Amino acid sequence: MLSTKIAAGTSGPSKTIAPGNITAKINSVTLEENRFKPGSYYMILNIEGEDLGPEFEGFMVNKDNPEMGRHKGQVGKVKTTEWAYSDGETKTGMQISRDIEILRAVKNLCTAMGIMDWYDAQDEKHETIEDLVAAFNSDAPFKDRWMEYCIAGREYLNKQGYTNYDLYLPKFSKGTSPYVTLDNEEKLIKFDPAVHIKKAEVKQVESFGDDMETEAPKAKTINKDFEL
């Protein structure tokens, strides 16, 4: 006879950050090439939210080194802009430099975090923008500096047809910023789902095939190999 006694699925907060206003710290900063346009880069902030307590089981800090433990908060890969940095020209004929735009993004972070001493010390020190961002990551002047963020996201559907988010920071706007210090919250961009979430095109799922979930889906699905 068929038994209906099956193990219940686990519940609890997601291990990954979702779009919204959050408090977080930066764990690392990397450049990621845009595969659709070789030579262009996204700058990625690998961020971690606040400690969710002893019952929260976050992603492993390093899956190849379990002794490093797990993240205490939700984590996410957040692009500093929705679009990749690249050399180009605006509709009005203004020239855009990939490296200058990335440099500006680093400077904006350093200004907001009060770590301009590090930025100023990098003048004439690096051969390439890749070298400078690598130094920013390894020196980590941003370490353990908690900030308030506004995180936007573009929806996409995974193989099972569930919604995930490609996270990015919204544009600076007059008088407000996508990130501020904890004592400057009034200048933070206020998250608005109608503005800061770009919806995925809804398509009917014809078959789940071999990837069908064995438990009811949570609000968000995640990649269990995710790590920062």
Secondary structure, DSSP 4 states (H G I P E B T S, - for coil): ------PPPP-S--SB--SEEEEEEEEEEEEEE-TTSTT-EEEEEEEEE----TT----BS-TT-GGG-B-SS-EEEEESSSS-B--EE-TT--EE-HHHHHHHHHHHHHHHHT-HHHHHTTTTT-SSHHHHHHHHHHH-TTTT--EEEEEEEEEEE-TTS-EEEEEEPPPPBTTBBSEEETT-GGGBPPP-HHHHEEPPPP------GGG--SS---SS---TT---
